[in-house]
Amino acid sequence: MSGCGCGGDVRFEGLSDDYKRRLWIVIVINATMFGVEMAAGRAARSQALQADALDFLGDAATYGLSLAVIGASLRVRATAALVKGVSLLLMGMWVFGSTVHRVFVLEQPQAEVMGVIGVLALAANLASVLLLVPYRDGDANVRSVWLCSRNDAIGNVAVMVAALGVWGTATAWPDVIVAAIMAGLFLGSAARIIGQALRERRMEGAVCMATGRSP
């Protein structure tokens, strides 16, 4: 491993061929579902579907970045996690802003399309979760991958709940409410990822300073 990478709690850093293979599979799943769900979300006029599609896109990018920094120094990995956390924060803010806009321009989405795509997305995300669950604990880089996968599965269940709500009430409000909840989920996960990344950067800096080695 380059850099200091010394001392502190030992956490899984992604240095496993099996972990890398699983990440590649999950990247393909997420990239494919982004295209499918965004197209369906626009066709169905569903803010919740489009929000979930953006989560797929963010996850595909997150997993790609995670692969790129495996084996790098703790500072590099923590910085990558910090970038992912900030990206997730911006995504959550965008979804929240779009949801507020929808409150003033309510248009009933197509519940049937939301339900079908929600089931398909849930299946894709459950597959991703099952692939990554053995590696849910680790450094900020690995941890961010797990949190994004978990968010996807929760988001898909929420989309199906929104579809039932739209169908039952014949209004767009369930879709808007679920999109707002998903925005909160993004923001909460972003805070956890950023917090752990900053702690790991500080930890490496302190250890390297104590040992006289450069980060």
N, C-alpha and C positions, 0 to 999 in steps of 0.2 A: 504494500500500500504506500502511495506517495505521501509526502508531508509528514506532519508530526504523528497524528493518529495514535497518541499514546495515552495511557491512563484512563480513568473514568470507568463507568459501567460498560461492560461488554454487551453489545446488542448485535443482532443479526444484521449484516450489511448487504445482503443480496448476493454474496459470493457463492452461488450455487447454480450449476448448469440446469438443474430441474426448475429452479425459480425463474431463470431466464426464459426457458422454453414456455413456461406457464404465462409469463408476461407477454410473449409474442402472440400467443393464442388469444389472450384477453385484448390486446391491441387491435387485432383483426376483428374480433367480435364488436368492440366499441366503435370502431371506425365505420363498420357496416351499418350498425344500428343508428348512428348519427344521421346518415343519409336517409335511411328508411323513415325514421321518426320525424325528422324535420319536414320532409315532404308530406307526411301524413298530417303533421300538426298544422301546416299551412292549409292543406286541403280541408281539414276539419275545423279550422279556425279555433284551435285549442291552444291557449297560452300554456297550460300545464304540459302538453305534449312537446311544445317547442322548448320549454324550459328543461324538460328531461332530455331532449335531443342535444341541447348545449352541454348538459352534464356528460353525455356520451363523448362528445368532442373533446371536452376538457380532460376526461379520463384517458382517452387515446393519447393525447399530448403528454399527460402526466406519466403514463407508463413508458412512453418513448424516452422522455427525459430521465426517468428512473433507470432505464437500461443503460443510457449513455454515461451515467456517473457511477455505476457500480464499479467498485474497486478503487475509486478515487479517494482523496483524503477526506477526513471527517468534515473539514471546512467546506470543501467542494460539494459534498453530499448535502450538508445542512443548507448551503446556499441554494442548491437546486430545489430542496424542499421549501425554502422560503419563497422562491419564485413561484412555485406551484401554489403555495398558500395565498400569495397576493393575487394570483390569477383567479383562484377560486373566490376570493373576496370580491374582485371586480365582477365576476360572473353573477354572484349573488346579488350585488347592487344593481346590475342590469336587469335581472329577473324581477327584483323588487320594484324597480322603476317602471318596467313594462306592465307589471301587475297593477300598479297604481293607475297607470294610463287606461288600462282596460276597465277600471271602475267607472270611468266617464264615457267609455265607448263600448258598452256591453253588447255583445253579439253572441247568441247562443251557439256553442260549438256542436259538432255532430257526435253524439254520445256513442253511437255504434262504432265509428272509426276509432274513437278514444279507447273503447273497451278492447277491440281486437288488437290494436297496436300495443296497448298496455300489457296484454297477456304475452305477446311476442317479446316485448322488451324485458318483461319480468323473467321469462325463460332464459334470455341471453344473460341477464345480470346474475341470476342464480347460478348459472354455469360458471361465470367469472368468480363469484364468491366462493364456490366450492373449490375452484382451482387455487385460489389465493389464501383460503382460511388457514392452511398450515403455516403460513408466513405472515400472520396478522400482527405479530409483535416484532419490533426491530427498531432501527434508527429512524430519524424523521423521514428519510427518503422512503424506506419500506413502509412505515406507518401511514404515510400519505396515500400510498397505493391502496392499502386496505380500507382506509376511511372513504376514499372515492368509490370503491366497489360496494361497500356497505350502503353509501348514500344512494347509489343507483337502484339497488334492490328496494330500499324504502321508498324512493321516488316512484318506482313503477307501481307499487301497491297503492300509493297515494293517487296516481293517475287513474287507476281503476275505480277507486273510491269516488273520484271526481266524476268519472263517466256515469257511475250509478246515480250520483247526485244530480247531474245535468238531466239524465233521463227521467228521474223521479220528480224533479221540480220544474222541468221545462224552462230553466233559467241558466244564465252563465255564471251565477255566483259560486257554485261549488268548484268550478274550474278556476276561478280567480282566487278563491280561498286556498286551494291546494297549491297553486303556483306560489302564493305568498309563504306558505309553510315550507315549500322546497327552497325558497330564497333564504329563509331562516336557517335551514339545514346547511346550505352552502356556507353561510356566514359563520355558523358555529364551528364547522369543520375547518374552515380557513383559520379561525382563531387558534384552534388546537394545533394545527400544523405549523403555523407561524411561531407559536409559543415554544414548541419543542425544538424547532430549527434554531431559534435564537438562543435557547439554553445550550444546545450542542455547540454552537459557535463560541459562546462564552466559555464553555467547559474546555474546548480544545485550546482556546487562547490562553486560559489560565494555566493549563498543564504544560503547554509549550513554553510559556514564559518561565515557569518554575524549573524546567529542564534545560532552558537556554537554547531550545531548538526553534527553527522558524516554522510557521504553520504551513 
